[in-house]
Amino acid sequence: MSLSHLATTTIPSATAGNNPLHRIKSVQPRVHVSKRVSYTTCEKKQKKDGSDVNHVVDRRNVLLGLGGMCSATATMGSQGMSALGAPLAVPDLSKCHLASDGETKINCCPPYSTANIIGFQPPSSHEPMRVRKPAHLLTPFEVERFEAAITAMKNLKPDDPWSYMQQATIHCTFCNGAFDQAGTKTLLQIHGSWFFLPWHRYYLYFWERILGKLINDDTFAIPYWNWDTPQGMKMPKIYTNEKSTLHDGTRDKNHLSAVLDYKYAYNDPNPVGPEVDEVIMANMCQIDRMFKESKHHPALFMGKPLRAGQPVPTNASGSCENLHNMMHQWVGPPVSPYYNMGNFYTAARDTIFFGHHGNVDRMWDLYNKFRGGKPEFKDHDWLESEFVFYDENRQVVKVKVKDCLTPEQLRFSYQTQKLPWTDIGRKCKKVKAAKKRSAGGDELKLSPVSEFGSQTRNVNTEIIRAIVKRPKISRTKNQKEDASEVLFIRGVDVPGGAAARFDVYVTKPIQGFMAPDLGELAGSFVKIPHGHHFSHHSEHKASLELGITRLLEDIEAEDSETLVVTIVPRHGKATIEGIDIELFDHDDDD
């Protein structure tokens, strides 16, 4: 499916006999990637004649980002289950402990230590569909209803699980390590993995239904902040009215009327004049590439697999979560501790959090449509993983990922909007070509560039450049349909759980040299401050993984045996251990 058809394409109903899961012939306890890639060996895959398959690697080893299968021999504590294959289970509610906000211990435990947990029953297909609208298109009546619902929630007793602060604290509970995974001493964390999107979909779902219950409206739907379109690339006005219950005084006041820049790092100036149109164009080009580069590799968009008993690295995020992180930083204050929106601990205390995550969830919905409505993973460990929430009937319910693969399964949808970024690719390419021509003779000012080397390098104030060998050049269209080229920034570590950002650019060298131009932005590492770094599993580092197949076409580098990768520090301190490029065999899910 092309991006240009996203706005007019509908997904089959996820209810009754049209549930996408029913189209899956068999569900195996592994990531379904390709029939040609083995998941049961740590050896390099070989052809029948004994020669190596041309650099195609086992994504189960690489995309896990947790050290590979060979070293993952730990078991799940008292349960004795292999960490390599088990769904995430509901934690023991009686064993909630202090969470962490950096070096500070905080209480994020829910107002109940035990509960009669029941299985979640998805809403009936006869229930009214809740339609979420862009925040800037709400009518005065709809704004009034939204404010009334938030006011009612804020007026509840502090220890009521429905109360505004208790609902906000849920984010801290499962993002700052208030629980261990069931039967283990491994902290439970839903950020930085393939659980990021489904957990937040449920979080918004129950929050929305509780608000509707408070105002006796079973059609009530929360708004979303559609920051992917030009009209939405500003903070929606419904949140900036100081007299409104939707207002939050902790936001960056410099951004209340500014145009959003996806390349933002703390204290960057706002775009002005002609820069505004350039920034809006660059934002849409980034969305376009995010979808195209990850189409055949959901882990690049969704986040890498995480199985029960496995510790979460400091970051195993997909491109959607990294973009989401930048939004948190742009809304929140630019100074530590970044409360409210800029810190996991307090982010959900600002009502704009739910508008922001409404669009994050919408991005998942659009991505699913872009892929033809197919489940992103057919992995038993993902589909059967469980979360727990307090629902609109004051009942603690156990939900599963497989029951939220589409909004329609939960009886909500997103109002259709024109998506100008779906057919912008060619225009992006023309704009970049014009900029390159305007550079004049700068391409003659060449400087040498060497390999990354074997030593860990700091990403603090100095730009890092490295020449990186590609696994294969001049691939045909069919070969690109079979495998994608992925750039790895390995062993990323941010000290102290602090905020950090660095950008990654790619260009082709000129006989081992590079021009002053950094090249094309491939992606960014963006980290929001949180306390998970201080767990006893903080030794697990991140890997930033970026699809570059379409990027190489844009910069006409498909015949180049090497690439120049440039890492530009934007905020905070980080270290990296290496840079390389691999081919990933495509998911055989048709």
Phi, psi and omega in degrees: 000133179277156179298327183293345180264358185300317187292338183246000182268137179252148177270143174301147179305138181268009180258168178050227186280001182259011177302127180306331180297331183289347178272356180275120184290321179210143179249115183258150181280058178200165176287123182276105184244307181196143178292348182263001183243127181278146178246002188250012180220151174257010177277156174292137181293139181235155173284172181298332180277002176095351180279157182288140168294140191298080172064009177283124188251163179283109183296336178298323179284318188278311187288340176301325177062022185237025177101359178085164183288328187299325183266353184271078184251002182292153177251171184273062173051229186293340180280339177065025181264144181297137179288352184273350182199081176202140176290155174291135182249162178296133180288164175285111185295340180279356185242036175288139181229176180298139176266185183231136168239090189067234179270359183265133176273136185226154179262109179241021183287144177293162184282022175215138180257343175222156180197153173276097185277128177244159178287141181287135174251113179305149182299151180292150177293346178274352180287144179303142177280129176271123184252115179276132182248158173300140184301324184283354179252006178294141175283161177306323179294319180293323176296317180299318179293320178297314179297321179296320180293317179295319178299316179298321179292321180289339181273355178288160178298145185303328182269005177285126179302340176276347187298157185303313182290324178294321177294321178293326183291337178306321181297318176295319183306314187258001179244342181246009171083048177275343178236153167267154173299148185306127176072016182224177171252019180267127181299144177269124182214124184260356174275160172074028178198185180291358175273347184305309184287312180295323179297314181291330175299315178294321181302310179293324182301310182288324177300316180297317183288326176294316177300317178298322179295321182295334179246014176055047180227104183277008172248001183301134179228139179282152177280161173238149179266100185277074182287005178267357179241153183306321181293337183259004183275039171217161177294123182303139185295335181298338181265349186259356177288113185296340180271355183270149175291351178274352183283149175221121185282358182271354183292160177293110184293342178286350184248006185298331179230014184274160174277134182288136177238118182296342179270011185299137166231154187316130175074011172296146177290154177286146175293140179224159176058225181298338180298331183300310180296323179295319180293317179299317178297314180298322178299313182292324176298323180293319177297315179304313182290324180302318179290312185293319183289337185253004187307316184266358182227083182306329180297332178291331179266316190273332189114156186280157181300147174219127183245158184305134179092345179275132175288144178281133174289175180297337175194123172229038189283157169270178183296328179295317181290323178297319176295319177302320180299319180300321181297320177300317181292324182291323182282316183288171180292152184273016180232147179297142009269016172067024177288139008261304190297336186275007183222134180307319185303319188245359191306317186282002174284342177262123184300335179296339176308315184285329173292318178298311182288338172299320178285326174302314179295322177297324176300320176297317180299315179295322178296318179298319177294320179302326179270010177083019178079012180279142175303139183295324178226140175256024186275126179305321183294332177276309185298325184265359179294147189238146171233169178229136180220161174264119190266186183284358176252016181059042179234138175279122185240149177257121183247158179237149181304320185298343181266007180225028185293335175224153176302325183299329176300331181256012175061044167220162179210173178248130178302130183295131178230151175296137182245090185296340181280352184286341179231033186261353186308313182295321179294322177301317182295320180294318180298317180293322179296321179295320178296322180295320178294325182288346180288347176067233184267016182299333183293345179278347180272080187268152176226148182288154177218139184243178177290162183298319182093181185261355183266144173298140183236148182273136173250081184243286182238340184260141177288137177254127175238140179211143175267131188234132181282139178270152181286331181199143181247165174049050180287145179283170178299319179295321179295325178289332176289336181271330185207147178251152178266130186232131177266130180248129167254108192262154173061044179281129180225130177246118184292140170070018179064024185279171175284147179200155173206136165219150181254149183239124180244152180227137174211170178262143181281163175244095182051049177084001179244167176224151178278167180300331180297131182291337183102212184261136177290119179269332181162183184220150169260118182230122183236128175271141179297136175200172189267359186298334180302334185270007176285171180284007176244022185290353179287348180280119186264171184266164167223127177268125186237121189232124174291136183228012182300309180289325179302316182294328175294318183296323182264008177054051182243017185294336180264007181272128181288337179227163175230154172260121178253127181242128179250119184251114178291136181243325180199144175075187182239143177206162173232152176228153186252345181177164178224130174206173183232137179226163171259133178250123177294142185284154178294122179268079186243019179265000000 
